[in-house]
């Protein structure tokens, strides 16, 4: 793990063509950038480090030759996992890990489950996901799309949604709670077993980070 702790969070940038406007938004929330290997091609500022197995980083590029590079040759972990394992921060905004191939997207969701002890916000073009594995309360307003997807066998109770959960067993291949919607300004989620991916529109990213990050 890198020695420095980032109390203001970090932006992790992957190589799956992250949206330039979302990068700009994220850098207003946290000015510290780390790149996962080929994500350096999309970096608008100098990253604190480039991390990964360097199989997609352009070594011929002169732009970031002086940047700290952490080569991790382990092929059992993705570059996203390498970044989450190496960088210590209060929270992580993660862009460029959900586009392109389906297996890359699924591996990023798996990384959410693996690093559920960290506050990770996995952002796509339209939505973002974070792990819910305890009691959470959010002020979102009415009519906001809201999904809960089990990352393992889970149970939860909710309040403030159109279709609330009441402790039913949830699992991939069983009950999930997607395409739900808020009916009240305040939503409560109490996960009593397992862990869920909470998925919200990325228009609410700043609001959720402000409410969940101490």
PASEBA-1860 file (N, C-alpha, C; in nm, 3 decimals):
! residues 214
1> XXXXXXXX> 0.084/-0.120/0.000/0.000/0.000/0.000/0.087/0.124/0.000 ~ 0.044/0.227/-0.075/0.116/0.353/-0.074/0.104/0.416/0.064 ~ 0.208/0.486/0.105/0.213/0.537/0.242/0.112/0.649/0.268 ~ 0.085/0.733/0.169/0.001/0.850/0.192/-0.147/0.813/0.198 ~ -0.217/0.871/0.298/-0.363/0.857/0.308/-0.427/0.984/0.254 ~ -0.525/0.967/0.166/-0.590/1.081/0.102/-0.722/1.110/0.171 ~ -0.721/1.206/0.260/-0.839/1.239/0.337/-0.949/1.307/0.257 ~ -0.914/1.359/0.141/-1.013/1.422/0.054/-1.057/1.332/-0.060
9> XXXXXXXX> -1.027/1.203/-0.048/-1.067/1.109/-0.151/-0.976/1.110/-0.271 ~ -1.001/1.017/-0.364/-0.923/1.009/-0.488/-1.014/0.975/-0.604 ~ -0.969/1.009/-0.722/-1.032/0.966/-0.847/-0.945/0.858/-0.907 ~ -1.003/0.741/-0.935/-0.934/0.634/-1.006/-0.985/0.631/-1.149 ~ -0.892/0.633/-1.243/-0.928/0.643/-1.385/-0.886/0.517/-1.458 ~ -0.984/0.449/-1.519/-0.957/0.329/-1.596/-0.953/0.355/-1.744 ~ -0.929/0.250/-1.822/-0.903/0.264/-1.965/-1.026/0.246/-2.053 ~ -1.145/0.232/-1.993/-1.265/0.208/-2.074/-1.332/0.340/-2.112
17> XXXXXXXX> -1.257/0.425/-2.180/-1.307/0.551/-2.237/-1.397/0.629/-2.142 ~ -1.345/0.675/-2.028/-1.427/0.750/-1.934/-1.475/0.882/-1.994 ~ -1.595/0.923/-1.955/-1.656/1.046/-2.003/-1.579/1.168/-1.952 ~ -1.540/1.257/-2.044/-1.458/1.373/-2.008/-1.531/1.465/-1.911 ~ -1.662/1.483/-1.929/-1.738/1.569/-1.840/-1.747/1.510/-1.700 ~ -1.758/1.378/-1.691/-1.762/1.314/-1.559/-1.626/1.325/-1.491 ~ -1.519/1.317/-1.569/-1.385/1.335/-1.510/-1.374/1.475/-1.451 ~ -1.421/1.574/-1.524/-1.417/1.713/-1.476/-1.498/1.728/-1.348
25> XXXXXXXX> -1.616/1.667/-1.344/-1.699/1.672/-1.224/-1.628/1.607/-1.106 ~ -1.570/1.490/-1.131/-1.504/1.416/-1.023/-1.386/1.494/-0.966 ~ -1.312/1.561/-1.051/-1.195/1.635/-1.005/-1.234/1.759/-0.923 ~ -1.359/1.802/-0.934/-1.408/1.909/-0.848/-1.441/1.857/-0.709 ~ -1.470/1.728/-0.701/-1.497/1.666/-0.571/-1.365/1.631/-0.502 ~ -1.274/1.572/-0.577/-1.140/1.539/-0.525/-1.036/1.568/-0.632 ~ -0.932/1.645/-0.600/-0.833/1.682/-0.702/-0.721/1.580/-0.722 ~ -0.727/1.468/-0.648/-0.618/1.370/-0.654/-0.653/1.258/-0.750
33> XXXXXXXX> -0.566/1.235/-0.847/-0.593/1.137/-0.954/-0.490/1.025/-0.953 ~ -0.540/0.902/-0.963/-0.457/0.785/-0.988/-0.510/0.717/-1.114 ~ -0.421/0.664/-1.194/-0.461/0.599/-1.318/-0.431/0.450/-1.311 ~ -0.527/0.372/-1.358/-0.507/0.228/-1.370/-0.454/0.200/-1.510 ~ -0.324/0.182/-1.519/-0.260/0.141/-1.644/-0.300/0.233/-1.761 ~ -0.374/0.180/-1.859/-0.409/0.256/-1.978/-0.502/0.374/-1.953 ~ -0.555/0.387/-1.832/-0.637/0.502/-1.798/-0.560/0.632/-1.806 ~ -0.428/0.622/-1.806/-0.344/0.742/-1.816/-0.369/0.817/-1.947
41> XXXXXXXX> -0.415/0.747/-2.049/-0.442/0.810/-2.179/-0.554/0.913/-2.170 ~ -0.637/0.905/-2.064/-0.750/0.996/-2.049/-0.730/1.098/-1.937 ~ -0.611/1.100/-1.879/-0.585/1.188/-1.765/-0.569/1.333/-1.810 ~ -0.653/1.425/-1.758/-0.640/1.566/-1.795/-0.538/1.641/-1.712 ~ -0.495/1.579/-1.601/-0.394/1.638/-1.514/-0.290/1.532/-1.482 ~ -0.182/1.575/-1.418/-0.076/1.481/-1.380/-0.126/1.389/-1.268 ~ -0.126/1.259/-1.290/-0.170/1.168/-1.184/-0.064/1.151/-1.076 ~ -0.110/1.115/-0.958/-0.017/1.089/-0.848/0.065/0.964/-0.876
49> XXXXXXXX> 0.004/0.869/-0.949/0.076/0.746/-0.986/-0.005/0.674/-1.092 ~ 0.064/0.588/-1.166/0.002/0.497/-1.262/0.027/0.357/-1.209 ~ -0.082/0.279/-1.193/-0.074/0.151/-1.125/-0.127/0.040/-1.216 ~ -0.059/-0.073/-1.217/-0.108/-0.187/-1.293/0.003/-0.275/-1.346 ~ -0.033/-0.366/-1.437/0.068/-0.454/-1.495/0.133/-0.392/-1.619 ~ 0.088/-0.270/-1.654/0.145/-0.189/-1.763/0.135/-0.257/-1.899 ~ 0.031/-0.340/-1.916/0.014/-0.404/-2.046/-0.057/-0.314/-2.146 ~ -0.118/-0.205/-2.098/-0.185/-0.113/-2.190/-0.136/0.030/-2.179
57> XXXXXXXX> -0.040/0.055/-2.090/0.019/0.188/-2.080/0.116/0.210/-2.196 ~ 0.106/0.324/-2.261/0.193/0.356/-2.374/0.328/0.405/-2.323 ~ 0.425/0.315/-2.323/0.558/0.349/-2.273/0.628/0.455/-2.359 ~ 0.582/0.470/-2.483/0.643/0.568/-2.573/0.591/0.709/-2.549 ~ 0.482/0.720/-2.473/0.427/0.851/-2.445/0.523/0.930/-2.356 ~ 0.546/1.053/-2.394/0.637/1.138/-2.316/0.562/1.217/-2.209 ~ 0.428/1.213/-2.211/0.349/1.300/-2.123/0.371/1.268/-1.975 ~ 0.377/1.139/-1.940/0.385/1.102/-1.799/0.510/1.020/-1.767
65> XXXXXXXX> 0.618/1.046/-1.834/0.741/0.970/-1.811/0.796/0.990/-1.670 ~ 0.769/1.107/-1.610/0.822/1.134/-1.476/0.726/1.094/-1.364 ~ 0.608/1.044/-1.401/0.509/1.006/-1.299/0.549/0.875/-1.233 ~ 0.520/0.864/-1.103/0.544/0.741/-1.029/0.464/0.627/-1.091 ~ 0.530/0.519/-1.126/0.463/0.403/-1.185/0.483/0.283/-1.095 ~ 0.372/0.218/-1.060/0.377/0.101/-0.974/0.342/-0.023/-1.058 ~ 0.444/-0.096/-1.098/0.425/-0.218/-1.175/0.388/-0.332/-1.082 ~ 0.270/-0.392/-1.104/0.226/-0.508/-1.028/0.191/-0.616/-1.129
73> XXXXXXXX> 0.273/-0.717/-1.137/0.260/-0.816/-1.243/0.160/-0.927/-1.213 ~ 0.100/-0.923/-1.096/0.002/-1.024/-1.057/-0.112/-1.031/-1.159 ~ -0.130/-1.145/-1.223/-0.235/-1.161/-1.323/-0.365/-1.218/-1.264 ~ -0.368/-1.236/-1.133/-0.489/-1.285/-1.067/-0.579/-1.170/-1.021 ~ -0.533/-1.047/-1.037/-0.614/-0.931/-1.001/-0.619/-0.834/-1.119 ~ -0.729/-0.759/-1.128/-0.741/-0.658/-1.233/-0.667/-0.532/-1.191 ~ -0.646/-0.442/-1.287/-0.581/-0.315/-1.254/-0.667/-0.233/-1.158 ~ -0.798/-0.247/-1.168/-0.888/-0.179/-1.075/-0.864/-0.230/-0.933
81> XXXXXXXX> -0.856/-0.360/-0.916/-0.828/-0.418/-0.784/-0.691/-0.375/-0.733 ~ -0.595/-0.369/-0.822/-0.461/-0.325/-0.782/-0.464/-0.184/-0.725 ~ -0.540/-0.096/-0.791/-0.551/0.042/-0.743/-0.619/0.048/-0.607 ~ -0.730/-0.024/-0.592/-0.802/-0.021/-0.465/-0.719/-0.081/-0.352 ~ -0.638/-0.179/-0.384/-0.554/-0.241/-0.283/-0.434/-0.157/-0.243 ~ -0.387/-0.073/-0.335/-0.263/0.001/-0.312/-0.287/0.142/-0.259 ~ -0.395/0.206/-0.301/-0.421/0.346/-0.266/-0.510/0.352/-0.143 ~ -0.470/0.430/-0.044/-0.547/0.447/0.078/-0.616/0.583/0.075
89> XXXXXXXX> -0.749/0.582/0.086/-0.823/0.707/0.075/-0.955/0.699/0.152 ~ -1.010/0.817/0.180/-1.138/0.825/0.250/-1.251/0.772/0.162 ~ -1.242/0.800/0.032/-1.338/0.745/-0.064/-1.274/0.743/-0.202 ~ -1.338/0.668/-0.293/-1.284/0.648/-0.427/-1.395/0.672/-0.530 ~ -1.372/0.767/-0.621/-1.460/0.783/-0.736/-1.391/0.713/-0.852 ~ -1.460/0.618/-0.914/-1.395/0.530/-1.011/-1.463/0.543/-1.147 ~ -1.389/0.594/-1.244/-1.440/0.615/-1.380/-1.358/0.534/-1.478 ~ -1.422/0.487/-1.586/-1.350/0.415/-1.689/-1.332/0.268/-1.659
97> XXXXXXXX> -1.418/0.214/-1.572/-1.411/0.071/-1.538/-1.538/-0.004/-1.575 ~ -1.632/0.063/-1.645/-1.761/0.000/-1.673/-1.793/-0.007/-1.823 ~ -1.715/0.054/-1.908/-1.744/0.052/-2.051/-1.678/-0.066/-2.121 ~ -1.707/-0.078/-2.250/-1.640/-0.181/-2.328/-1.695/-0.320/-2.301 ~ -1.607/-0.414/-2.270/-1.644/-0.555/-2.261/-1.725/-0.588/-2.136 ~ -1.818/-0.682/-2.152/-1.904/-0.723/-2.042/-1.822/-0.784/-1.928 ~ -1.719/-0.862/-1.959/-1.642/-0.925/-1.851/-1.568/-0.821/-1.768 ~ -1.527/-0.710/-1.832/-1.462/-0.602/-1.757/-1.561/-0.539/-1.659
105> XXXXXXXX> -1.683/-0.517/-1.708/-1.787/-0.457/-1.623/-1.814/-0.547/-1.503 ~ -1.831/-0.678/-1.528/-1.861/-0.771/-1.420/-1.745/-0.781/-1.321 ~ -1.623/-0.774/-1.370/-1.508/-0.780/-1.279/-1.503/-0.656/-1.190 ~ -1.550/-0.543/-1.242/-1.554/-0.421/-1.160/-1.660/-0.432/-1.052 ~ -1.774/-0.492/-1.083/-1.877/-0.516/-0.983/-1.823/-0.612/-0.876 ~ -1.749/-0.714/-0.920/-1.689/-0.808/-0.825/-1.591/-0.737/-0.732 ~ -1.519/-0.637/-0.786/-1.425/-0.561/-0.704/-1.498/-0.481/-0.596 ~ -1.618/-0.433/-0.627/-1.698/-0.365/-0.524/-1.721/-0.456/-0.405
113> XXXXXXXX> -1.757/-0.581/-0.434/-1.782/-0.677/-0.327/-1.654/-0.708/-0.250 ~ -1.544/-0.723/-0.322/-1.416/-0.758/-0.260/-1.366/-0.649/-0.166 ~ -1.388/-0.522/-0.206/-1.339/-0.409/-0.126/-1.455/-0.337/-0.060 ~ -1.548/-0.414/-0.005/-1.668/-0.356/0.055/-1.640/-0.278/0.183 ~ -1.517/-0.291/0.237/-1.479/-0.213/0.354/-1.439/-0.071/0.318 ~ -1.428/-0.042/0.189/-1.392/0.092/0.143/-1.514/0.160/0.083 ~ -1.515/0.293/0.083/-1.623/0.370/0.020/-1.588/0.391/-0.127 ~ -1.636/0.300/-0.210/-1.605/0.300/-0.354/-1.731/0.338/-0.432
121> XXXXXXXX> -1.718/0.438/-0.518/-1.828/0.482/-0.604/-1.788/0.450/-0.748 ~ -1.850/0.346/-0.802/-1.820/0.298/-0.938/-1.915/0.367/-1.034 ~ -1.862/0.455/-1.120/-1.945/0.545/-1.200/-1.944/0.503/-1.347 ~ -2.065/0.494/-1.404/-2.078/0.467/-1.547/-2.127/0.593/-1.617 ~ -2.167/0.581/-1.743/-2.217/0.696/-1.818/-2.346/0.751/-1.757 ~ -2.428/0.665/-1.699/-2.559/0.708/-1.652/-2.582/0.689/-1.503 ~ -2.510/0.594/-1.441/-2.537/0.557/-1.302/-2.408/0.542/-1.224 ~ -2.425/0.522/-1.093/-2.310/0.481/-1.012/-2.356/0.377/-0.910
129> XXXXXXXX> -2.261/0.295/-0.868/-2.291/0.188/-0.773/-2.198/0.199/-0.653 ~ -2.248/0.163/-0.539/-2.169/0.154/-0.417/-2.223/0.038/-0.335 ~ -2.147/-0.007/-0.238/-2.189/-0.122/-0.158/-2.272/-0.075/-0.039 ~ -2.384/-0.144/-0.018/-2.464/-0.127/0.103/-2.452/-0.256/0.183 ~ -2.392/-0.247/0.301/-2.375/-0.367/0.384/-2.404/-0.338/0.532 ~ -2.476/-0.229/0.555/-2.514/-0.191/0.691/-2.638/-0.102/0.681 ~ -2.660/-0.018/0.780/-2.774/0.074/0.775/-2.731/0.205/0.711 ~ -2.809/0.250/0.613/-2.777/0.373/0.541/-2.905/0.455/0.525
137> XXXXXXXX> -2.891/0.587/0.541/-3.002/0.679/0.520/-2.959/0.786/0.420 ~ -3.045/0.812/0.322/-3.012/0.909/0.219/-3.131/1.002/0.194 ~ -3.100/1.130/0.179/-3.199/1.229/0.139/-3.181/1.251/-0.011 ~ -3.272/1.195/-0.091/-3.257/1.197/-0.237/-3.368/1.274/-0.308 ~ -3.481/1.289/-0.243/-3.597/1.346/-0.309/-3.684/1.236/-0.367 ~ -3.804/1.272/-0.407/-3.898/1.175/-0.461/-3.874/1.148/-0.609 ~ -3.908/1.025/-0.651/-3.903/0.991/-0.793/-3.766/0.959/-0.848 ~ -3.671/0.926/-0.761/-3.534/0.895/-0.806/-3.521/0.746/-0.831
145> XXXXXXXX> -3.473/0.703/-0.949/-3.448/0.560/-0.973/-3.354/0.503/-0.868 ~ -3.384/0.383/-0.819/-3.311/0.328/-0.706/-3.312/0.176/-0.718 ~ -3.195/0.116/-0.725/-3.185/-0.030/-0.739/-3.093/-0.087/-0.632 ~ -3.126/-0.208/-0.589/-3.041/-0.285/-0.497/-3.019/-0.422/-0.559 ~ -2.893/-0.457/-0.579/-2.859/-0.583/-0.646/-2.770/-0.664/-0.553 ~ -2.807/-0.788/-0.524/-2.728/-0.868/-0.430/-2.593/-0.909/-0.488 ~ -2.489/-0.883/-0.411/-2.354/-0.926/-0.448/-2.323/-1.063/-0.389 ~ -2.406/-1.106/-0.297/-2.403/-1.239/-0.239/-2.540/-1.261/-0.177
153> XXXXXXXX> -2.564/-1.376/-0.118/-2.692/-1.399/-0.052/-2.712/-1.294/0.057 ~ -2.822/-1.220/0.050/-2.840/-1.102/0.136/-2.984/-1.090/0.183 ~ -3.000/-1.008/0.287/-3.132/-0.969/0.335/-3.126/-0.821/0.372 ~ -3.237/-0.750/0.349/-3.241/-0.608/0.381/-3.384/-0.563/0.407 ~ -3.396/-0.454/0.482/-3.523/-0.386/0.503/-3.507/-0.244/0.450 ~ -3.608/-0.194/0.381/-3.601/-0.058/0.327/-3.727/0.019/0.363 ~ -3.714/0.152/0.357/-3.828/0.242/0.374/-3.811/0.358/0.276 ~ -3.921/0.405/0.221/-3.916/0.519/0.131/-3.912/0.484/-0.015
161> XXXXXXXX> -3.925/0.354/-0.049/-3.922/0.309/-0.188/-4.061/0.265/-0.233 ~ -4.084/0.262/-0.362/-4.212/0.217/-0.414/-4.236/0.071/-0.378 ~ -4.132/-0.011/-0.393/-4.140/-0.152/-0.354/-4.034/-0.177/-0.246 ~ -4.077/-0.178/-0.121/-3.983/-0.194/-0.011/-3.948/-0.340/0.013 ~ -3.829/-0.359/0.067/-3.784/-0.493/0.107/-3.814/-0.513/0.255 ~ -3.848/-0.636/0.290/-3.884/-0.668/0.429/-3.812/-0.793/0.478 ~ -3.683/-0.801/0.447/-3.602/-0.911/0.497/-3.606/-1.037/0.414 ~ -3.658/-1.028/0.291/-3.661/-1.146/0.204/-3.519/-1.187/0.164
169> XXXXXXXX> -3.501/-1.315/0.134/-3.374/-1.363/0.082/-3.351/-1.305/-0.058 ~ -3.233/-1.250/-0.080/-3.196/-1.195/-0.210/-3.071/-1.265/-0.260 ~ -3.065/-1.293/-0.389/-2.949/-1.359/-0.446/-2.953/-1.346/-0.597 ~ -2.835/-1.357/-0.661/-2.831/-1.366/-0.806/-2.901/-1.495/-0.847 ~ -2.997/-1.484/-0.937/-3.079/-1.599/-0.974/-3.204/-1.610/-0.890 ~ -3.217/-1.522/-0.791/-3.335/-1.518/-0.706/-3.392/-1.378/-0.705 ~ -3.436/-1.333/-0.588/-3.495/-1.201/-0.575/-3.388/-1.093/-0.586 ~ -3.414/-0.992/-0.670/-3.333/-0.871/-0.675/-3.430/-0.753/-0.666
177> XXXXXXXX> -3.377/-0.633/-0.652/-3.463/-0.514/-0.640/-3.409/-0.405/-0.733 ~ -3.433/-0.422/-0.861/-3.388/-0.323/-0.959/-3.508/-0.246/-1.013 ~ -3.479/-0.133/-1.080/-3.583/-0.047/-1.139/-3.688/-0.004/-1.037 ~ -3.642/0.016/-0.914/-3.728/0.068/-0.809/-3.723/0.220/-0.814 ~ -3.794/0.287/-0.724/-3.802/0.433/-0.727/-3.835/0.485/-0.587 ~ -3.780/0.602/-0.554/-3.809/0.661/-0.424/-3.949/0.721/-0.423 ~ -4.019/0.703/-0.310/-4.151/0.764/-0.291/-4.149/0.873/-0.186 ~ -4.035/0.889/-0.120/-4.020/0.990/-0.016/-3.886/1.059/-0.031
185> XXXXXXXX> -3.870/1.171/0.034/-3.743/1.242/0.028/-3.631/1.160/0.092 ~ -3.665/1.086/0.196/-3.567/1.009/0.273/-3.582/0.860/0.246 ~ -3.471/0.794/0.218/-3.470/0.650/0.197/-3.381/0.585/0.302 ~ -3.428/0.475/0.359/-3.350/0.399/0.456/-3.328/0.258/0.403 ~ -3.205/0.211/0.414/-3.170/0.075/0.376/-3.095/0.013/0.494 ~ -3.145/-0.097/0.543/-3.080/-0.167/0.654/-3.048/-0.310/0.610 ~ -2.921/-0.335/0.579/-2.877/-0.466/0.533/-2.842/-0.550/0.656 ~ -2.916/-0.657/0.675/-2.894/-0.741/0.793/-2.811/-0.865/0.762
193> XXXXXXXX> -2.793/-0.894/0.634/-2.709/-1.007/0.594/-2.652/-0.980/0.455 ~ -2.524/-1.011/0.437/-2.462/-1.000/0.305/-2.432/-0.857/0.265 ~ -2.428/-0.835/0.136/-2.397/-0.702/0.082/-2.468/-0.684/-0.051 ~ -2.511/-0.561/-0.074/-2.585/-0.525/-0.195/-2.512/-0.414/-0.269 ~ -2.529/-0.411/-0.401/-2.486/-0.297/-0.479/-2.604/-0.202/-0.490 ~ -2.587/-0.081/-0.438/-2.688/0.023/-0.450/-2.657/0.103/-0.575 ~ -2.755/0.115/-0.665/-2.733/0.180/-0.794/-2.826/0.300/-0.807 ~ -2.766/0.416/-0.835/-2.839/0.542/-0.843/-2.795/0.620/-0.966
201> XXXXXXXX> -2.877/0.714/-1.014/-2.834/0.797/-1.127/-2.716/0.885/-1.090 ~ -2.620/0.900/-1.182/-2.499/0.974/-1.145/-2.521/1.124/-1.126 ~ -2.642/1.172/-1.155/-2.676/1.310/-1.120/-2.676/1.331/-0.969 ~ -2.686/1.223/-0.893/-2.689/1.232/-0.747/-2.555/1.197/-0.682 ~ -2.449/1.187/-0.762/-2.320/1.144/-0.707/-2.271/1.236/-0.597 ~ -2.266/1.366/-0.623/-2.214/1.459/-0.523/-2.299/1.455/-0.395 ~ -2.431/1.447/-0.411/-2.521/1.443/-0.295/-2.494/1.322/-0.208 ~ -2.479/1.206/-0.270/-2.457/1.083/-0.193/-2.320/1.083/-0.126
209> XXXXXX> -2.218/1.128/-0.196/-2.085/1.134/-0.136/-2.087/1.225/-0.013 ~ -2.151/1.340/-0.025/-2.158/1.434/0.085/-2.226/1.372/0.207 ~ -2.331/1.293/0.183/-2.408/1.235/0.293/-2.343/1.112/0.356 ~ -2.268/1.037/0.277/-2.214/0.910/0.327/-2.068/0.917/0.373 ~ -1.995/1.016/0.325/-1.854/1.026/0.362/-1.842/1.121/0.480 ~ -1.794/1.068/0.591/-1.783/1.148/0.715/-1.679/1.259/0.699
END
